[in-house]
Amino acid sequence: MSNKEILDLMIMGKKISISCPPKDKEGLIKAAEILNEQLDSIPDKSNALILTSLDLAFKSQLPQEGSALSKGEEKALNELIIKIEKSLN
C-alpha cells in the first residue's frame, strides 16, 4: 500500500495534482494559500510566478519571529513551485 495520496490544489486558477505523504498535506495546502496570496498581489501576471518565487525564497532566508518555514515546509514549497512552473510551460 502506498503511503502517498493525491492532493489537488488551485494555483493561478489552474488545478495542480501532486502526490504527497499524508503528513505533508496540510503544509502543502498552506503553501498553496501563501503562493496564491503572493500571486494575487502582483499586477504583472506574465512574471507573477517568477516574482513570487523570488519573494518567497528571499523571505524564507529572513529571520522570522517564530513563524519561519520548517525545512520540510520550505522543501514542499520549492517542489510545488517547480511543479507549477512545469505545468505552466
N, C-alpha and C positions, 0 to 999 in steps of 0.2 A: 504494500500500500504506500502511495506517495505521501510525503509529508508537506506537500505544497498544494496550494489552491489557486484558482484563477481569480484575480481581482480586477474588476472593471472600474476605470477612472475616466473622468471627463477632463481633458486638458485643452484649452483654447477651443472648446466646442467639439472636440474630437474624442471619440471613445477609444481608450487605450486599454487593452487587456494584457495583464502581466501575471506571471506565475511567481508566487511568493510563499514563504513559510507562514503559517498562521500567526506566529509571534510577531511578524513584521507588518501585518495587515494594518493595524492602527497607525503605525508610524508612516506608512506609505500614504494612507488616506490623509493624514495631517500634512505630509509633504506636498501632496497634490493641492490641498487647500492653500497652502503658503504660496506655491508656484502660481496658482490661478490668481491669487490676490496681487502678486507682483506683476503678472502679465497684464492684468486689467488696468494697472496704474500707468502703463506705458502706451502713449498715443501712437507711436510708430510700430504698428503690428508686424511689419516686414522684418524688423530686427528685434522684436519683443523677446523671443526666446533666448537669443544671444545676450541681450542686455540683462534679462532676468537671471540667467545662469551666472553671468559675471557678478551681478549684485549679490546673489545668494552665496556664491563662493567667497566673495570678499567679506560678507557679514559673518560667515562661518569661521573666519580667522580672527575676528574681533573677540576680545574677552566679553562675556555676557554675564549678567548678574543672575546666576542660577538657571539660565534658560539656553545655554549653549547646546547645540546639537550633539548628541552622543555619536560615537564613531559609527555605530550601526545606522543611526538616522542619516548621518552625512553620506554614508555609502549608499543607502537606499535612495536618497535624493539624487545623488550622482547617477545611479543606474537608471532612475526614472527619467532624468534629463536626456541621457543617451538614447533611451528607447523612444522618447518623444521626438528628438531630433531625427532619428531614423524614420519614424512614421511620417514626419512632415516632408521628407525628401522624396 
